[in-house]
Amino acid sequence: MIEITALPAFADNYIWLLRANGCVAVIDPGAAAPVLAHLEASGDRLCAILATHHHPDHIGGIAEILARHPAPLFAPAINNIVGTTHALHGGERIALPALGLELDVIAVPGHTLGHLAYYGSSLMGDGALFCGDTLFTAGCGRLFEGTPAQMQSSLAKLAVLPAPTFIYCGHEYTQANLRFARAVEPDNADIAARIADVAAKRAANRPTVPSRLADELATNPFLRWDAPAVRAAAAARLGHAPADAVASFAAIRAWKDHF
């Protein structure tokens, strides 16, 4: 059984550890210190590093970690991240034999052009998705490099995964994202219930990640571009009905940028 744990980093980042058989794979180590401390305290062996995208808060610790614990680095091919041994484009299935695990690599451009997500259908019983800054709990990443059409298409790829899938994103943004979700859909009872649940978790200093894809489909405005209330909110921003799903998504994303 693979154990998934979070190492907090910076103000709100999560570095994810996949651990089994005395080995760990590390996803998005923006800082080296938390990973090195874990390896020293646990005696675990580093079997791989996986990067979802090239932003410093996701890769900043890689060089220092690899200097002390050489291991394969799986990363987006487009970014030429130093130390990469497996350059990925999306569509691959990668093997982590020390963990007895295979992961599907999904290209999800939008936040960055080379952004990847990693999906393990066997993880946690119901499957797990490591999606970096593409899909957040109750939100999605800003469009730093890609277009609204690219991001909406990327999110649509993730939306068709099995509903029970666990969503492991890169940041603890849930409360702020839910405030925006409530502005988009003020009458959505699922959003109101989730706000209360998340408030209780944060008051107890507990993480709100992972979530389930089913919860995102019910409450995340960036997966609900076709919901009547979301389309109405998009129309209010645009001054006319959105022409399609991309236009609906784009209007809501532009609103969130200035919320």
Secondary structure as the mmCIF struct_conf table of DSSP 4:
data_model
#
loop_
_struct_conf.conf_type_id
_struct_conf.id
_struct_conf.beg_label_comp_id
_struct_conf.beg_label_asym_id
_struct_conf.beg_label_seq_id
_struct_conf.end_label_comp_id
_struct_conf.end_label_asym_id
_struct_conf.end_label_seq_id
STRN STRN1 GLU A 3 ALA A 9
TURN_TY1_P TURN_TY1_P1 PHE A 10 ASP A 12
STRN STRN2 ASN A 13 ALA A 20
TURN_TY1_P TURN_TY1_P2 ASN A 21 GLY A 22
STRN STRN3 CYS A 23 ILE A 27
BEND BEND1 GLY A 30 GLY A 30
BEND BEND2 ALA A 32 ALA A 32
HELX_RH_AL_P HELX_RH_AL_P1 ALA A 33 SER A 42
HELX_LH_PP_P HELX_LH_PP_P1 ASP A 44 ASP A 44
STRN STRN4 ARG A 45 LEU A 50
BEND BEND3 THR A 52 THR A 52
HELX_RH_AL_P HELX_RH_AL_P2 PRO A 56 ILE A 59
TURN_TY1_P TURN_TY1_P3 GLY A 60 GLY A 61
HELX_RH_AL_P HELX_RH_AL_P3 ILE A 62 ARG A 68
BEND BEND4 HIS A 69 HIS A 69
STRN STRN5 LEU A 73 PRO A 76
HELX_RH_3T_P HELX_RH_3T_P1 ALA A 77 ASN A 79
TURN_TY1_P TURN_TY1_P4 ASN A 80 ASN A 80
TURN_TY1_P TURN_TY1_P5 VAL A 82 GLY A 83
BEND BEND5 THR A 85 THR A 85
STRN STRN6 HIS A 86 LEU A 88
BEND BEND6 GLY A 90 GLY A 91
STRN STRN7 ARG A 93 LEU A 96
HELX_RH_3T_P HELX_RH_3T_P2 PRO A 97 LEU A 99
TURN_TY1_P TURN_TY1_P6 GLY A 100 GLY A 100
STRN STRN8 LEU A 101 ALA A 107
BEND BEND7 GLY A 110 THR A 112
TURN_TY1_P TURN_TY1_P7 LEU A 113 GLY A 114
STRN STRN9 LEU A 116 GLY A 120
TURN_TY1_P TURN_TY1_P8 SER A 121 ASP A 126
STRN STRN10 ALA A 128 GLY A 132
TURN_TY1_P TURN_TY1_P9 ASP A 133 THR A 134
STRN STRN11 LEU A 135 PHE A 136
TURN_TY1_P TURN_TY1_P10 THR A 137 ALA A 138
STRN STRN12 GLY A 139 CYS A 140
BEND BEND8 PHE A 144 GLY A 146
HELX_RH_AL_P HELX_RH_AL_P4 PRO A 148 ALA A 159
TURN_TY1_P TURN_TY1_P11 VAL A 160 VAL A 160
BEND BEND9 LEU A 161 LEU A 161
TURN_TY1_P TURN_TY1_P12 ALA A 163 PRO A 164
STRN STRN13 PHE A 166 CYS A 169
BEND BEND10 GLY A 170 GLY A 170
STRN STRN14 HIS A 171 HIS A 171
HELX_RH_AL_P HELX_RH_AL_P5 THR A 174 VAL A 184
TURN_TY1_P TURN_TY1_P13 PRO A 186 ASP A 187
HELX_RH_AL_P HELX_RH_AL_P6 ALA A 189 ALA A 203
TURN_TY1_P TURN_TY1_P14 ALA A 204 ASN A 205
STRN STRN15 SER A 211 ARG A 212
HELX_RH_AL_P HELX_RH_AL_P7 LEU A 213 THR A 219
HELX_RH_3T_P HELX_RH_3T_P3 PRO A 221 LEU A 223
TURN_TY1_P TURN_TY1_P15 TRP A 225 ASP A 226
BEND BEND11 ALA A 227 ALA A 227
HELX_RH_AL_P HELX_RH_AL_P8 PRO A 228 LEU A 238
TURN_TY1_P TURN_TY1_P16 GLY A 239 GLY A 239
BEND BEND12 HIS A 240 HIS A 240
BEND BEND13 ALA A 243 ASP A 244
HELX_RH_AL_P HELX_RH_AL_P9 ALA A 245 ASP A 257
TURN_TY1_P TURN_TY1_P17 HIS A 258 HIS A 258
#
